[in-house]
Amino acid sequence: MSGASPAERLAEVRAGIARAAKLAGRGVDEVRLIAVSKTYPAEAIVPLIDAGQRAFGENRVQEAQDKWPDLRRSHPDVELHLIGQLQSNKAEEAAALFDCIHSVDRPSLVSALAKAMERSGRRPDCFVQVNIGDEPQKGGCPVADLPALLDHCRSSALPVRGLMCIPPAGVEPAPYFALLATLARRHDVGALSMGMSADYETAVMIGATHVRVGTALFGERS
Ligand SMILES: *Cc1c(COP(=O)(O)O)cnc(C)c1O
């Protein structure tokens, strides 16, 4: 990877997505590549925008507020995804800045986001994050609580498009991706945000509609 230009790395990841989609009998345009630019400065992001990348992911509201308003003035068609945990007291700022929020994971946040959207009139697409391995230290809604949380989202008119997960580290991710796909079908939500640098091709084969790729595009984070 070292030595490759951002455009070359982007082409490589796109080719990987296309390969996986083809194997699974899916169209490549069913998959949205989100370039995860957390910790990387504007100078690292601009070359990817210039190479045609339009969807970017950040994991902190504050960092995104520092970086993106300027970048967006010069590139208004960029879309911004929040992929990290969100505190309820930042819901309003998140609704104002992001086009999509992947980390809706608890009733208090659903309520805060619904209120923020009503006030601002901005309605970013939402994903419910599922703690797919039921790991105690991890964010996301426990699998058993998902039906109730989705009910809460629906009664609050939150625009939920799909489910998101981060599988447990160090084990084969495919069964977790498959479980997320099953849960999405069962609850009739269409989109699946799953797959990162190490496993996005596997995720695409199992039905990912949004893959979140950082390292493979930007290099290792320090
Ligand atoms: C950082 C991060 C990614 C990207 O991870 P890479 O391994 O660098 O591709 C994806 N999703 C979430 C939620 C992240 O925090």
The ligand as an SDF file (V2000), in Angstrom:
LIG
                    3D

 15 15  0  0  0  0  0  0  0  0999 V2000
  -12.6310    3.3690   12.0170 C   0  0  0  0  0  0  0  0  0  0  0  0
  -13.8890    2.7110   11.6280 C   0  0  0  0  0  0  0  0  0  0  0  0
  -14.0330    2.0750   10.3710 C   0  0  0  0  0  0  0  0  0  0  0  0
  -12.9000    1.9380    9.3770 C   0  0  0  0  0  0  0  0  0  0  0  0
  -11.9790    0.9820    9.8230 O   0  0  0  0  0  0  0  0  0  0  0  0
  -10.7430    0.5130    8.9130 P   0  0  0  0  0  0  0  0  0  0  0  0
  -10.3450   -0.7850    9.4940 O   0  0  0  0  0  0  0  0  0  0  0  0
   -9.6970    1.5610    9.0390 O   0  0  0  0  0  0  0  0  0  0  0  0
  -11.2330    0.3930    7.5230 O   0  0  0  0  0  0  0  0  0  0  0  0
  -15.2700    1.5350   10.0720 C   0  0  0  0  0  0  0  0  0  0  0  0
  -16.3110    1.6030   10.9240 N   0  0  0  0  0  0  0  0  0  0  0  0
  -16.2220    2.2050   12.1280 C   0  0  0  0  0  0  0  0  0  0  0  0
  -17.4040    2.2640   13.0110 C   0  0  0  0  0  0  0  0  0  0  0  0
  -15.0120    2.7720   12.5140 C   0  0  0  0  0  0  0  0  0  0  0  0
  -14.9220    3.3690   13.7200 O   0  0  0  0  0  0  0  0  0  0  0  0
  1  2  1  0
  2  3  1  0
  2 14  2  0
  3  4  1  0
  3 10  2  0
  4  5  1  0
  5  6  1  0
  6  7  2  0
  6  8  1  0
  6  9  1  0
 10 11  1  0
 11 12  2  0
 12 13  1  0
 12 14  1  0
 14 15  1  0
M  END
$$$$
